[in-house]
Amino acid sequence: MALNLSTEALARASARRPWLVVGAWAAVFVISLALMFGLLSDALTNEIGFTNNPESKRADMLLEQRLRGPEKVNEIVIVRSADRTVDDPAYKAFVEGLYADVAALGPDIIEQGAGYYQTGDESLVSADRRTTILPFVMASGEDEADKNIDDVLTVVREADGVGGFKVLITGGASVDADFQEVAESDLQTAEAFGIPIALVVLVIVFGTVTAALVPLVLGVFSIVVAVGLTALLGQWFEFSFFVTNVI
């Protein structure tokens, strides 16, 4: 007897065994949630690259192998004051304390750093002497820097505003973190506004709340299962963190 996988046959089979179908979907849903929470973070990457192997990529690989080695991931912490200059003892104490806090994260996160008070390099100070920068080199490669940048951001955010000093940061890893934060924020906004609006439209179309909830429930199930599969496949093939927004 041939296996009939038409939508009509699947609907009839589901109607004959409703609790079996509900149980199967519940199991798939729970498994997908476990995959999301357990594996999704390792399946996503902030790194942007080529899907093929153009000349520019091959040239960069040759530079890394034969000349410069792996490209460093640099972060620059910026300290600014509205009324103090770098010659002020309070300014010096604040910056040296901040530098020490970042360096204290250890060699596994911060490979090296520099500052005006350590080097006397005037190029690290603005013309009005109210702003100075602290360049740091993150340890390991880009992927490790993306994982460790949260520790650096925590130090910077805790220092920002203390004693009237403005503390900022920029660099490859911190910009990637900002992109991810914005993407997650946009996703939450879409969920917060999109689902209620969709429900109102569906109530108008179907005439009842119960019927309107069916497409939303199916949509939630589809999203969770798709993200769960992405988390699983991401153990072999990395996906851009934008994949969750696309789903």
Secondary structure in CASP SS format (residue, H / E / C, confidence):
PFRMAT SS
TARGET T0000
AUTHOR 0000-0000-0000
METHOD secondary structure of the structure
MODEL  1
M C 1.00
A C 1.00
L C 1.00
N C 1.00
L C 1.00
S C 1.00
T H 1.00
E H 1.00
A H 1.00
L H 1.00
A H 1.00
R H 1.00
A H 1.00
S H 1.00
A H 1.00
R H 1.00
R C 1.00
P H 1.00
W H 1.00
L H 1.00
V H 1.00
V H 1.00
G H 1.00
A H 1.00
W H 1.00
A H 1.00
A H 1.00
V H 1.00
F H 1.00
V H 1.00
I H 1.00
S H 1.00
L H 1.00
A H 1.00
L H 1.00
M H 1.00
F H 1.00
G H 1.00
L H 1.00
L H 1.00
S H 1.00
D H 1.00
A H 1.00
L E 1.00
T E 1.00
N C 1.00
E C 1.00
I C 1.00
G C 1.00
F C 1.00
T C 1.00
N C 1.00
N C 1.00
P C 1.00
E H 1.00
S H 1.00
K H 1.00
R H 1.00
A H 1.00
D H 1.00
M H 1.00
L H 1.00
L H 1.00
E H 1.00
Q H 1.00
R H 1.00
L H 1.00
R H 1.00
G C 1.00
P C 1.00
E C 1.00
K C 1.00
V E 1.00
N E 1.00
E E 1.00
I E 1.00
V E 1.00
I E 1.00
V E 1.00
R E 1.00
S E 1.00
A C 1.00
D C 1.00
R C 1.00
T C 1.00
V C 1.00
D C 1.00
D C 1.00
P H 1.00
A H 1.00
Y H 1.00
K H 1.00
A H 1.00
F H 1.00
V H 1.00
E H 1.00
G H 1.00
L H 1.00
Y H 1.00
A H 1.00
D H 1.00
V H 1.00
A H 1.00
A C 1.00
L C 1.00
G C 1.00
P C 1.00
D C 1.00
I C 1.00
I E 1.00
E E 1.00
Q E 1.00
G E 1.00
A C 1.00
G C 1.00
Y H 1.00
Y H 1.00
Q H 1.00
T H 1.00
G C 1.00
D C 1.00
E H 1.00
S H 1.00
L H 1.00
V E 1.00
S C 1.00
A C 1.00
D C 1.00
R C 1.00
R C 1.00
T E 1.00
T E 1.00
I E 1.00
L E 1.00
P E 1.00
F E 1.00
V E 1.00
M E 1.00
A C 1.00
S C 1.00
G C 1.00
E H 1.00
D H 1.00
E H 1.00
A H 1.00
D H 1.00
K H 1.00
N H 1.00
I H 1.00
D H 1.00
D H 1.00
V H 1.00
L H 1.00
T H 1.00
V H 1.00
V H 1.00
R H 1.00
E H 1.00
A H 1.00
D C 1.00
G C 1.00
V H 1.00
G H 1.00
G H 1.00
F E 1.00
K E 1.00
V E 1.00
L E 1.00
I E 1.00
T E 1.00
G E 1.00
G H 1.00
A H 1.00
S H 1.00
V H 1.00
D H 1.00
A H 1.00
D H 1.00
F H 1.00
Q H 1.00
E H 1.00
V H 1.00
A H 1.00
E H 1.00
S H 1.00
D H 1.00
L H 1.00
Q H 1.00
T H 1.00
A H 1.00
E H 1.00
A H 1.00
F H 1.00
G H 1.00
I H 1.00
P H 1.00
I H 1.00
A H 1.00
L H 1.00
V H 1.00
V H 1.00
L H 1.00
V H 1.00
I H 1.00
V H 1.00
F H 1.00
G C 1.00
T C 1.00
V H 1.00
T H 1.00
A H 1.00
A H 1.00
L H 1.00
V H 1.00
P H 1.00
L H 1.00
V H 1.00
L H 1.00
G H 1.00
V H 1.00
F H 1.00
S H 1.00
I H 1.00
V H 1.00
V H 1.00
A H 1.00
V H 1.00
G H 1.00
L H 1.00
T H 1.00
A H 1.00
L H 1.00
L H 1.00
G C 1.00
Q C 1.00
W C 1.00
F C 1.00
E C 1.00
F E 1.00
S E 1.00
F C 1.00
F C 1.00
V H 1.00
T H 1.00
N H 1.00
V H 1.00
I C 1.00
END
